[in-house]
Structure formats: C-alpha cells, structure tokens
Amino acid sequence: MKIQYKEMREKEGYKAVEIAKMLNIAKNTYSQYENGKRAMPLETIEKLANIYMCPIDQLIGREWEVL
C-alpha cells in the first residue's frame, strides 16, 4: 500500500505550503507526512480527502481485491 499524498497534491496542482495552510498545520509537518517520516492522523486524512474530493482509500493507496 503506497501513500498517495504527494502524488494527489501534484496531480491537483497544489504546493505543499498551500495544502498545509488548508489543513491548518505547519508546512514542515505536512512535508513529514508526505515523506513518510510521520503518520498523518485520521482526522487530517479525512480533511485531505475532502480537499481532493476523493475517497480515503484512494488517498492512502488501498486497493481492494474482489473475492
């Protein structure tokens, strides 16, 4: 499972500092989330999914197998 924070941000045309402002967090904190140095809290993941208007599963790179 590959976290898609940076890929989604770049796809949507945002800079990291812009997303950090929307989430009301420091740019350094957001950069740590993107680089996998810090785990993003679920509340923040939900906010980010709302910004990108995508499901959380897509944002965190979860893929489902049909059984």
A tleap script that builds the chain and sets N, CA, C and O, in Angstrom:
source leaprc.protein.ff14SB
mol = sequence {
  NMET LYS ILE GLN TYR LYS GLU MET ARG GLU
  LYS GLU GLY TYR LYS ALA VAL GLU ILE ALA
  LYS MET LEU ASN ILE ALA LYS ASN THR TYR
  SER GLN TYR GLU ASN GLY LYS ARG ALA MET
  PRO LEU GLU THR ILE GLU LYS LEU ALA ASN
  ILE TYR MET CYS PRO ILE ASP GLN LEU ILE
  GLY ARG GLU TRP GLU VAL CLEU
}
set mol.1.N position { 0.853 -1.171 0.000 }
set mol.1.CA position { 0.000 0.000 0.000 }
set mol.1.C position { 0.901 1.238 0.000 }
set mol.1.O position { 1.706 1.420 0.913 }
set mol.2.N position { 0.769 2.067 -0.999 }
set mol.2.CA position { 1.599 3.262 -1.121 }
set mol.2.C position { 0.750 4.503 -0.846 }
set mol.2.O position { -0.279 4.727 -1.483 }
set mol.3.N position { 1.202 5.289 0.103 }
set mol.3.CA position { 0.508 6.529 0.436 }
set mol.3.C position { 0.611 7.492 -0.746 }
set mol.3.O position { 1.681 7.645 -1.337 }
set mol.4.N position { -0.494 8.135 -1.084 }
set mol.4.CA position { -0.591 8.952 -2.294 }
set mol.4.C position { -0.618 10.455 -2.026 }
set mol.4.O position { -1.031 11.214 -2.902 }
set mol.5.N position { -0.195 10.909 -0.850 }
set mol.5.CA position { -0.335 12.331 -0.513 }
set mol.5.C position { 0.339 13.240 -1.543 }
set mol.5.O position { -0.285 14.162 -2.069 }
set mol.6.N position { 1.595 12.979 -1.822 }
set mol.6.CA position { 2.332 13.845 -2.744 }
set mol.6.C position { 1.789 13.731 -4.169 }
set mol.6.O position { 1.628 14.737 -4.861 }
set mol.7.N position { 1.509 12.507 -4.600 }
set mol.7.CA position { 1.001 12.295 -5.954 }
set mol.7.C position { -0.316 13.027 -6.169 }
set mol.7.O position { -0.519 13.652 -7.210 }
set mol.8.N position { -1.215 12.949 -5.181 }
set mol.8.CA position { -2.515 13.636 -5.294 }
set mol.8.C position { -2.329 15.148 -5.306 }
set mol.8.O position { -2.982 15.853 -6.076 }
set mol.9.N position { -1.443 15.640 -4.457 }
set mol.9.CA position { -1.200 17.087 -4.391 }
set mol.9.C position { -0.689 17.599 -5.734 }
set mol.9.O position { -1.176 18.605 -6.248 }
set mol.10.N position { 0.289 16.904 -6.293 }
set mol.10.CA position { 0.850 17.329 -7.574 }
set mol.10.C position { -0.172 17.204 -8.697 }
set mol.10.O position { -0.245 18.071 -9.568 }
set mol.11.N position { -0.960 16.136 -8.684 }
set mol.11.CA position { -1.995 15.942 -9.695 }
set mol.11.C position { -3.007 17.091 -9.670 }
set mol.11.O position { -3.474 17.534 -10.720 }
set mol.12.N position { -3.340 17.568 -8.477 }
set mol.12.CA position { -4.321 18.646 -8.324 }
set mol.12.C position { -3.707 20.037 -8.488 }
set mol.12.O position { -4.425 21.037 -8.507 }
set mol.13.N position { -2.374 20.099 -8.607 }
set mol.13.CA position { -1.701 21.370 -8.867 }
set mol.13.C position { -1.461 22.248 -7.652 }
set mol.13.O position { -1.333 23.466 -7.781 }
set mol.14.N position { -1.399 21.643 -6.474 }
set mol.14.CA position { -1.148 22.405 -5.248 }
set mol.14.C position { 0.318 22.326 -4.849 }
set mol.14.O position { 1.020 21.374 -5.188 }
set mol.15.N position { 0.761 23.336 -4.127 }
set mol.15.CA position { 2.067 23.314 -3.481 }
set mol.15.C position { 1.856 22.809 -2.060 }
set mol.15.O position { 0.773 22.954 -1.493 }
set mol.16.N position { 2.896 22.218 -1.493 }
set mol.16.CA position { 2.798 21.664 -0.138 }
set mol.16.C position { 2.373 22.737 0.864 }
set mol.16.O position { 1.585 22.460 1.767 }
set mol.17.N position { 2.880 23.938 0.714 }
set mol.17.CA position { 2.538 25.013 1.648 }
set mol.17.C position { 1.052 25.367 1.570 }
set mol.17.O position { 0.453 25.746 2.576 }
set mol.18.N position { 0.459 25.248 0.392 }
set mol.18.CA position { -0.970 25.534 0.228 }
set mol.18.C position { -1.821 24.489 0.962 }
set mol.18.O position { -2.787 24.827 1.645 }
set mol.19.N position { -1.445 23.230 0.810 }
set mol.19.CA position { -2.183 22.161 1.490 }
set mol.19.C position { -2.020 22.304 3.000 }
set mol.19.O position { -2.987 22.149 3.746 }
set mol.20.N position { -0.810 22.599 3.449 }
set mol.20.CA position { -0.571 22.777 4.880 }
set mol.20.C position { -1.472 23.881 5.440 }
set mol.20.O position { -2.041 23.726 6.520 }
set mol.21.N position { -1.601 24.972 4.725 }
set mol.21.CA position { -2.482 26.067 5.169 }
set mol.21.C position { -3.931 25.616 5.242 }
set mol.21.O position { -4.634 25.937 6.199 }
set mol.22.N position { -4.384 24.871 4.234 }
set mol.22.CA position { -5.770 24.383 4.231 }
set mol.22.C position { -6.044 23.449 5.403 }
set mol.22.O position { -7.159 23.399 5.922 }
set mol.23.N position { -5.011 22.706 5.817 }
set mol.23.CA position { -5.142 21.761 6.922 }
set mol.23.C position { -4.843 22.404 8.281 }
set mol.23.O position { -4.987 21.768 9.325 }
set mol.24.N position { -4.429 23.661 8.253 }
set mol.24.CA position { -4.045 24.395 9.470 }
set mol.24.C position { -2.916 23.699 10.233 }
set mol.24.O position { -2.965 23.540 11.453 }
set mol.25.N position { -1.903 23.294 9.475 }
set mol.25.CA position { -0.716 22.683 10.066 }
set mol.25.C position { 0.516 23.349 9.461 }
set mol.25.O position { 0.429 24.029 8.438 }
set mol.26.N position { 1.663 23.145 10.103 }
set mol.26.CA position { 2.922 23.704 9.599 }
set mol.26.C position { 3.335 22.973 8.318 }
set mol.26.O position { 3.071 21.781 8.163 }
set mol.27.N position { 3.979 23.691 7.412 }
set mol.27.CA position { 4.444 23.088 6.160 }
set mol.27.C position { 5.407 21.940 6.448 }
set mol.27.O position { 5.382 20.914 5.768 }
set mol.28.N position { 6.250 22.118 7.453 }
set mol.28.CA position { 7.209 21.084 7.834 }
set mol.28.C position { 6.484 19.798 8.259 }
set mol.28.O position { 6.908 18.696 7.911 }
set mol.29.N position { 5.405 19.949 9.002 }
set mol.29.CA position { 4.621 18.789 9.430 }
set mol.29.C position { 4.040 18.082 8.220 }
set mol.29.O position { 4.106 16.856 8.122 }
set mol.30.N position { 3.468 18.852 7.289 }
set mol.30.CA position { 2.894 18.235 6.094 }
set mol.30.C position { 3.972 17.527 5.274 }
set mol.30.O position { 3.736 16.439 4.749 }
set mol.31.N position { 5.140 18.131 5.164 }
set mol.31.CA position { 6.247 17.503 4.424 }
set mol.31.C position { 6.637 16.174 5.058 }
set mol.31.O position { 6.962 15.219 4.353 }
set mol.32.N position { 6.605 16.110 6.386 }
set mol.32.CA position { 6.915 14.857 7.074 }
set mol.32.C position { 5.871 13.791 6.757 }
set mol.32.O position { 6.210 12.615 6.631 }
set mol.33.N position { 4.614 14.185 6.627 }
set mol.33.CA position { 3.570 13.232 6.235 }
set mol.33.C position { 3.846 12.701 4.833 }
set mol.33.O position { 3.792 11.494 4.597 }
set mol.34.N position { 4.143 13.608 3.906 }
set mol.34.CA position { 4.404 13.194 2.519 }
set mol.34.C position { 5.609 12.273 2.414 }
set mol.34.O position { 5.614 11.345 1.605 }
set mol.35.N position { 6.617 12.521 3.218 }
set mol.35.CA position { 7.861 11.743 3.145 }
set mol.35.C position { 7.827 10.485 3.996 }
set mol.35.O position { 8.810 9.745 4.048 }
set mol.36.N position { 6.702 10.235 4.666 }
set mol.36.CA position { 6.565 9.034 5.478 }
set mol.36.C position { 7.335 9.069 6.783 }
set mol.36.O position { 7.536 8.029 7.409 }
set mol.37.N position { 7.772 10.253 7.205 }
set mol.37.CA position { 8.524 10.371 8.449 }
set mol.37.C position { 7.611 10.545 9.658 }
set mol.37.O position { 8.053 10.483 10.805 }
set mol.38.N position { 6.339 10.763 9.378 }
set mol.38.CA position { 5.359 10.979 10.433 }
set mol.38.C position { 4.013 10.461 9.930 }
set mol.38.O position { 3.664 10.650 8.765 }
set mol.39.N position { 3.270 9.815 10.807 }
set mol.39.CA position { 1.957 9.289 10.426 }
set mol.39.C position { 0.908 10.399 10.491 }
set mol.39.O position { 0.833 11.133 11.477 }
set mol.40.N position { 0.107 10.516 9.445 }
set mol.40.CA position { -0.938 11.521 9.405 }
set mol.40.C position { -2.135 11.021 10.222 }
set mol.40.O position { -2.600 9.902 10.003 }
set mol.41.N position { -2.637 11.829 11.155 }
set mol.41.CA position { -3.817 11.416 11.928 }
set mol.41.C position { -5.035 11.243 11.016 }
set mol.41.O position { -5.156 11.915 9.992 }
set mol.42.N position { -5.923 10.342 11.398 }
set mol.42.CA position { -7.111 10.068 10.596 }
set mol.42.C position { -7.917 11.336 10.336 }
set mol.42.O position { -8.415 11.532 9.227 }
set mol.43.N position { -8.051 12.185 11.324 }
set mol.43.CA position { -8.791 13.444 11.161 }
set mol.43.C position { -8.203 14.286 10.026 }
set mol.43.O position { -8.943 14.895 9.254 }
set mol.44.N position { -6.892 14.319 9.928 }
set mol.44.CA position { -6.218 15.082 8.875 }
set mol.44.C position { -6.381 14.396 7.526 }
set mol.44.O position { -6.547 15.063 6.504 }
set mol.45.N position { -6.336 13.072 7.518 }
set mol.45.CA position { -6.563 12.327 6.274 }
set mol.45.C position { -7.959 12.616 5.748 }
set mol.45.O position { -8.147 12.795 4.545 }
set mol.46.N position { -8.933 12.664 6.636 }
set mol.46.CA position { -10.309 12.971 6.231 }
set mol.46.C position { -10.401 14.363 5.612 }
set mol.46.O position { -11.058 14.547 4.587 }
set mol.47.N position { -9.748 15.337 6.230 }
set mol.47.CA position { -9.744 16.700 5.689 }
set mol.47.C position { -9.091 16.730 4.306 }
set mol.47.O position { -9.583 17.393 3.393 }
set mol.48.N position { -7.992 16.015 4.164 }
set mol.48.CA position { -7.275 15.977 2.893 }
set mol.48.C position { -8.129 15.320 1.807 }
set mol.48.O position { -8.158 15.793 0.671 }
set mol.49.N position { -8.813 14.248 2.148 }
set mol.49.CA position { -9.702 13.590 1.191 }
set mol.49.C position { -10.818 14.539 0.762 }
set mol.49.O position { -11.232 14.522 -0.398 }
set mol.50.N position { -11.306 15.360 1.682 }
set mol.50.CA position { -12.334 16.342 1.338 }
set mol.50.C position { -11.782 17.417 0.401 }
set mol.50.O position { -12.477 17.861 -0.513 }
set mol.51.N position { -10.553 17.831 0.623 }
set mol.51.CA position { -9.931 18.835 -0.248 }
set mol.51.C position { -9.843 18.291 -1.679 }
set mol.51.O position { -10.164 18.988 -2.641 }
set mol.52.N position { -9.404 17.046 -1.797 }
set mol.52.CA position { -9.232 16.435 -3.121 }
set mol.52.C position { -10.523 15.807 -3.655 }
set mol.52.O position { -10.575 15.351 -4.797 }
set mol.53.N position { -11.556 15.789 -2.818 }
set mol.53.CA position { -12.838 15.177 -3.185 }
set mol.53.C position { -12.626 13.752 -3.699 }
set mol.53.O position { -13.070 13.389 -4.788 }
set mol.54.N position { -11.936 12.962 -2.880 }
set mol.54.CA position { -11.672 11.573 -3.232 }
set mol.54.C position { -11.881 10.707 -1.997 }
set mol.54.O position { -11.840 11.217 -0.877 }
set mol.55.N position { -12.103 9.414 -2.178 }
set mol.55.CA position { -12.230 8.522 -1.027 }
set mol.55.C position { -10.893 8.374 -0.301 }
set mol.55.O position { -9.827 8.441 -0.913 }
set mol.56.N position { -10.969 8.176 0.989 }
set mol.56.CA position { -9.757 7.970 1.791 }
set mol.56.C position { -8.957 6.791 1.246 }
set mol.56.O position { -7.728 6.851 1.197 }
set mol.57.N position { -9.631 5.729 0.840 }
set mol.57.CA position { -8.938 4.554 0.305 }
set mol.57.C position { -8.012 4.920 -0.856 }
set mol.57.O position { -6.894 4.414 -0.949 }
set mol.58.N position { -8.478 5.792 -1.729 }
set mol.58.CA position { -7.654 6.220 -2.865 }
set mol.58.C position { -6.445 7.009 -2.375 }
set mol.58.O position { -5.338 6.840 -2.886 }
set mol.59.N position { -6.656 7.859 -1.398 }
set mol.59.CA position { -5.599 8.711 -0.879 }
set mol.59.C position { -4.492 7.906 -0.209 }
set mol.59.O position { -3.312 8.230 -0.341 }
set mol.60.N position { -4.881 6.850 0.514 }
set mol.60.CA position { -3.862 6.062 1.203 }
set mol.60.C position { -3.367 4.884 0.369 }
set mol.60.O position { -2.557 4.082 0.834 }
set mol.61.N position { -3.860 4.787 -0.869 }
set mol.61.CA position { -3.350 3.774 -1.794 }
set mol.61.C position { -3.889 2.380 -1.560 }
set mol.61.O position { -3.290 1.399 -1.999 }
set mol.62.N position { -5.008 2.282 -0.877 }
set mol.62.CA position { -5.582 0.967 -0.619 }
set mol.62.C position { -6.294 0.467 -1.869 }
set mol.62.O position { -7.085 1.182 -2.486 }
set mol.63.N position { -5.997 -0.760 -2.220 }
set mol.63.CA position { -6.659 -1.395 -3.363 }
set mol.63.C position { -7.404 -2.609 -2.851 }
set mol.63.O position { -6.902 -3.359 -2.015 }
set mol.64.N position { -8.583 -2.786 -3.355 }
set mol.64.CA position { -9.429 -3.895 -2.917 }
set mol.64.C position { -9.432 -4.997 -3.967 }
set mol.64.O position { -9.482 -4.743 -5.170 }
set mol.65.N position { -9.378 -6.204 -3.481 }
set mol.65.CA position { -9.480 -7.371 -4.345 }
set mol.65.C position { -10.884 -7.899 -4.249 }
set mol.65.O position { -11.420 -8.044 -3.150 }
set mol.66.N position { -11.486 -8.187 -5.371 }
set mol.66.CA position { -12.812 -8.790 -5.380 }
set mol.66.C position { -12.623 -10.287 -5.178 }
set mol.66.O position { -11.895 -10.941 -5.925 }
set mol.67.N position { -13.276 -10.809 -4.177 }
set mol.67.CA position { -13.131 -12.249 -3.888 }
set mol.67.C position { -14.194 -13.053 -4.572 }
set mol.67.O position { -14.224 -14.277 -4.439 }
savepdb mol mol.pdb
quit
